[in-house]
Structure formats: structure tokens, C-alpha cells
Amino acid sequence: MTKSLRRAVGRRRCIMSLSFCDGISLRLLLSYSLRSDPPVRGDTLKRLPLYSLASGVIVAIVLMAVALSGAPIPNIGLGALGLLPLAAALVDAVRLKTKYASGRPNRDDGAGQGGTGQTTPQSELQEWLKEKAESLAAQEQELNARALSLQQWMQFPDAIDFKNTDPTRRPPPTETPEISVDDPMARHDRELLELVEAKTRELFDSIKQDAYRKEIGDRKVFDNEKVRTDLVALVSDVVAIYRPGETAPLLKTNVDAVSRAVGRASLRLLVAVESLPGGLASYDFQSIYNVVMRAVKTFGLYKSARPYIDVASNVLFAGRIVSSTNPLTLVAWWAASKATTYGASKLGTHVLDQQAVGLIRQLVEIVAIEVASIYSPMVRYRDVHWIYGVELVHLASELAISDSARVAAMKQLSALNLRDEYGRVSLLRHLADGSTSRPSDYQPAQSLPASDRKIVAERLEAFLLTYVLDDKKNRPQKATIDAWQTSAADRLEIQFRVGQVDVSPEEQTERAICALASFALQHFGDDPEPAIGRLKMTQTFNAIDSSSRARLVREIQAEPPFLYHPPSLDPDGEICKRFLTDLIHLAANGRKPPELLVAGPRASDTAVELVSWSGEEAIRVTAYFMRADADELIKQYRQRDAAQLLGQTNPASLSPEIATALHYLLGRTGSEQGVRCVFSDATLSADDQPVALARIGSSLICFRLQGDADRATASLTILSRCALQQATIEKVPGYVRSDCRVTFPDATAVLIPGSALAGYDAYFAGLLAGA
């Protein structure tokens, strides 16, 4: 919890304590005033037995006079003198009893009423006490409501400080929250998205078949048991991802986490339903279900509805930003809203069906994400929408954008499909306050794939070009833009196109040379000398003069750059294009050491667990960083790698798993041998199990690959190997094609299908040559 939040909570507690103490003090004071007599002289006199005192004085005076004079008193006089105090006492008793029959006399309010001496009835005092008690109760309810809002917002950074309106204010580093993306559950996020996709398909099919209603008599009603069963199944499947093997996962949670998840899910569901045209949020569940079911039947197949479901997912958020400002889309939304009233617009009905189908995806995702957030809270922040919103708010705070740009940013924040609506409130607060959202706390380079980070960078660039740089009156200084751009590029690990790299072409070339050297050192495991040998074959190295080349070689030998990182180059320049070409050639022309392809220690020489080469992922990241086409660069690398492996100019494509296995087998069989041929569509003659057969040098190797998508690995099992001369190779003729059977000395028989377009000798030339 930040210091500002601690102070807010402290103030709230102090206010509640003071109000509580004030109420107790007021009650004590009033009760004391009811019990004690006020020190007022007039009221005291009225309380005394005046007649009894007067009669006593009279009797005393008469007796004293008789005693001094010695005169006798007749009997009648003595009787009257004795009855006088008794009569006075009776009169006082009657007077005082009548005066105080209804209780104690009210206090004299003369001082508070202008000295009139009038008294306040007891009923008015009770009414006054009741009003004060109700006022205290109302204040307590208000404080509780504010405390609830504060508790909901405590998971997000600073609230607005209304005492300090300086837009350039920045919170000190000590006030930053300790938010870490190093969540051990992060690796399960991909499984969660796959589960959402599968459950969305199931829900689509169930609604299409009207499985959530059952017939009772002549009418259909909701099948509550079916709804409950599917909901429990979804929750259980999500829990199984984040708590595998847990028999009672709910017992390992707490009321706070579950209550917050339910609150967030309810709010997100309300926002999702309110996004439907026609005000369906106010309709009953039967009407909403009918709308969704009609939309599902309209699209028929899940495959046809998939594009519209994706609109509501977390993948195409850029499209939602565009749709929120596209006039044609707004016309369609207007038509949709009118169609629910007049029922005459086919366009409106179509748009309504699209949004209703999208609601299916949102419903499944809301439940899955909120259940996952109980066990992995950072799942709400490992999202492209959240990262873009945080970066956009940070851009606004760093560059002090204009009011019009701030309004545009607010519209984009409103169009994001966030996993927590309270997060949207937090971002809007920061945007209005001009404070930073601290994007580094969420570590986007570790929480998002490179493709999502590229989308974030592109959207930030578009906002900067459209709303910041085009505003000539309020354009920030270049140094400020460069500072923001550098920090954002470091966080996202994506090179920005806006602005050029502010170094000379010579320095950019030297950066590229050092990057190529570090790539060879890290991803080939080279020593400095072999890395320099690879470097000398590149165009980038030979693009500088001989003295600069010699200097760079000395620097690499003295301090080898063992960790590779894409160099900071102008993405649109020739130096960048040349660097990417050299990187592909360098990566494809080198043989990968076997130890870099094995995941963990080997169980044996015939059963190993292989991983994809780390250099291929480095190429992909470099492509994103340089704003190049990552898929095209990977395609070029794999083509050149296959050509290098098979020694052919245009070989048939190899799957990445087969290429990795060949690199491993090459490294294990010796550096002088090469792959003569490989057949990945072979089968064992005994049981038709799929296998692969490769000839490496003069050896034949039969192996099997079994991939593990969850762990991104492949298990390599060598079934049999022998020298080429020891194997029996025979032709299996057929009507359309001729197959080939290879029998190993251990009786392992492998059947390789031939080709209908090439003859037997031509297709199996690599296997038959030298046999």
C-alpha cells in the first residue's frame, strides 16, 4: 500500500473515530444533564417546602415570645399552634406532588432563548436527540461507502490529490507500489486463453441447440441445473490450470479475494451487456437469451461467427479503438439501436447479431479471468489492452499533451476491453490528473509476446503523430519526446519509427557489427575467434574501412559481448536491412552445438528432450524490434537453414522439429558429415507408427519425434541406427508409385512412401547413392 493510500485510510479511520467519540460524548452529556439538577436559583426555590418553612418560623416566634413574656397560652391556642405545621406540610405535599407528577422539571432555557425564561418540553428534547442520532448514522454510512470505494481502488496507484493541482507533479519513488510481474502462474496464461476458446465454442453450440431451456408442459423455461453445471465445469477447469491436483481449491482462497473477483465480474458483465445496442441491459434474462440465440442461429456455424467473437476478445483491440471513432461504424450502431425499436433495418439487425455473438466470448472470458485472478492476480495486467492504456497515460503525463489530445486519449481508454473496469477508472484518474501510471511496474517485455508489444508501439506512434506532433502550438520539445521514446522502447523492447536514430551511419554500422558478434557468441556458443571468423563473412563487417574493422576486432577480443540484444538502428535505413540479411545468413550457415538444443540433462543417448534453437527466437524478437516482418524473416531463415542442412539450393521445406533433430544428430555424429537425405513421412512396417529416417554421412538413423506443445519441446527417440552398407534397401513397386523399405540389422523395418511425380531412383537418390 502506498503512503498516500495509508494516509487516506488513516484519515478515514480518524474521521470515523472522531465521529464515534463525538456521538458518545453527546450521549453522555445529555444523560448527565437529565440526571443532575441545574444550578439555577429560581428553580431551587420552587423545589423547597415553602409553607412548611413559614409555619415553622411562625411557631418558633410564638413559642419564643411566650417564653420571654411568661404569658399563659389557652388550650385552643396550643391546639391551633400544633395544627399549623401539619396543615403547611399537607399544602406543600400537594403543591410539590402536582408540580412534579409528570417527572422532573425541565431545565431553564432562558439563556439559550434570549433570556425569556421559557422552558423546552421533554418531547422536543427527545426529538432533538433522535435527529442527532440519525445524523450520526448517516455520516457513518457515508464513511463506510467511501471506505468501500477506497478498498476497491487500493489495488491501483495514487488517487488524485486535490490539494496539489500542479500538472507537472510527480510522485516520489518511495510512493510507487510494489507490483511485480514475476508471477509463477504466468506460464499458464496461454492455457487459459485456449480454455476460453474451447468453452466459447461449447457455449455457442449449446445455445444453438437451445440446451439451456427445457419444456415444462406447453412452455419453455430455463434449465437452472444445466446453467449451474456448465458454470461449475468452467470454474473447475480454470482452477485446474492454476492449481493442478487441488481437491478443494476454494478452501485455499479467502473472502476478500473471492468477493473482489465477484464484484469485478459483475461490473464487467454489466459493461458488456450495456455495449449491446437497444438498451438490452434493462431487459430480463429471457429477452437477452432470445437475442443471443437468434444471433447464433443466424450465423449457424461457430466458424462463421468467429470473426465477430474475436472483436470482443483481447486480440483485436486496435479495431475497437478505430470503430469507436469511425463514422460508418457509428451509423451502424445508430441503425442497430433503431432496429430494436422499429424492426425495419437489416443493417441494424446484422450489427446487433454481431455484438450478441461477441457477448458469448465476453461472458466466458469474464468468468475465466476473474476465477484465474483469485490464484494469479497479475493475469489482469498481462494483457495488451492494459499495457497500452498504461503506456498511453504515461505518454500523456510525460509530454504534457494538450486538452484536445487528452480528450482523444480518454476516448481510446474508454474503448479498451480491459479485464477490470476499476482499472479503467484508475487510468482515467491519472489521465485527468496528469500523473504517471508507472508502466515499468508491469514489465511489458516479460508479460506480453513481441507481437502484442509491436501493436502497442504502433498505436502509441499513431497517437503521437496524430495528436501530439501535429499540434504545432503545444508540441513538446524534441528532447522530451526522445526521452519518452527511449524509455518506452526499453520497456517494450520494440524499436520506434517516430524520429530517427540520432547517431551517424558509421556508429550504426559499428553497433550492427557488435550485435552480430554477440549473436554468434551467445546463440552458437562460440569463443571470440570463431565468432570473428563468422563476422568476417558478413556485408556489414566489410562495409567499414580496414582500420575500423581492426579496432572492432581488438575490442571484441578484449571484451567479448556475450549477451545479444538488437542494435538501435534506423528501421527504415539501409544499414538495418543489411544487418537483417547478414543476421539470417549467419544464423542459417552455422551448425548448432547439440548442448544448446537439449532441455536439461539427457536420460540416455537414444532418448533426449529437444528445444527449439534460441537463435530462432532471437531473430523473431529482432524483427519485431526493427519493425520488420517477423514471419517473413523466419521463413527466410528456415529456407536457408534447410538448404545448408541438405546441401541443396531449393530443398523441400523442413519442419522446425525435424530441423532441430537433424542439427542435434549432426552434432552427435561428427563435424565432417552432412545430411544426405531425410524422410519425415516414414512408418514402421510392424505397426504403422510414424517415424523419420535420415542419412547422415554413411549412417542411417531411424528416429521418432513426439512434441509437447505445453512445454515447447520435442522428445527425440532413436529407434535404430547402422551403417548404410549394413541396411537392406528394397523397392516396393506399385501402380502409381514405388515405395522403399529399409530393414536394419536389428530387424527394424521402415517403409518410406515414394512420389507419384518422380521416379524411384530420382526420389530416393540420396538414400541409394553409395549403397
Secondary structure, DSSP 8 states (H G I E B T S, - for coil): --HHHHHHHHHHHHHHHHHHHHHHHHHHHHHHHHHS----HHHHHHHS-HHHHHHHHHHHHHHHHHHHH-----HHHHHHHHHHHHHHHHHHHHHHHHHTTTSS---B-TTTTTS---B--HHHHHHHHHHHHHHHHHHHHHHHHHHHHHHHHTTSS----TT---TT----GGGS-------TTGGGHHHHHHHHHHHHHHHHHHHHTTTTEEEETTEEEE-HHHHHHHHHHHHHHHHHHHSTT-S-GGGGS-HHHHHHHHHHHHHHHHHHHHTSTT-GGGS-HHHHHHHHHHHHHHH-SHHHHHHHHHHTSSS-HHHHHHHTT-HHHHHHHHHHHHHHHH---HHHHHHHHHHHHHHHHHHHHHHHHHHHHHH-GGGGTSSHHHHHHHHHHHHHHHHT--HHHHHHHHHHHHHS--S-HHHHHHHHHHHHHT----GGGG-HHHHS-HHHHHHHHHHHHHHIIIIIIT-SSS---HHHHHHHHHHHHHHHT----SS--SS-HHHHHHHHHHHHHHHHHHHS---HHHHHHHHTTSTTGGGS-HHHHHHHHHHHHHS---S-------TTSHHHHHHHHHHHHHHHSS---GGGSB-SS-S-SSEEEEE--HHHHHHHHHHHHTT--HHHHHHHHHHHHHHHHHT-SS-----HHHHHHHHHHHHHH-TT--EEEEEEEEEETTT--EEEEEEETTEEEEEEEEEETTTTEEEEEEEEEEEGGGSEEEEE--SS--EEEEE-TTS-EEEE---SSS-HHHHTHHHHTT-
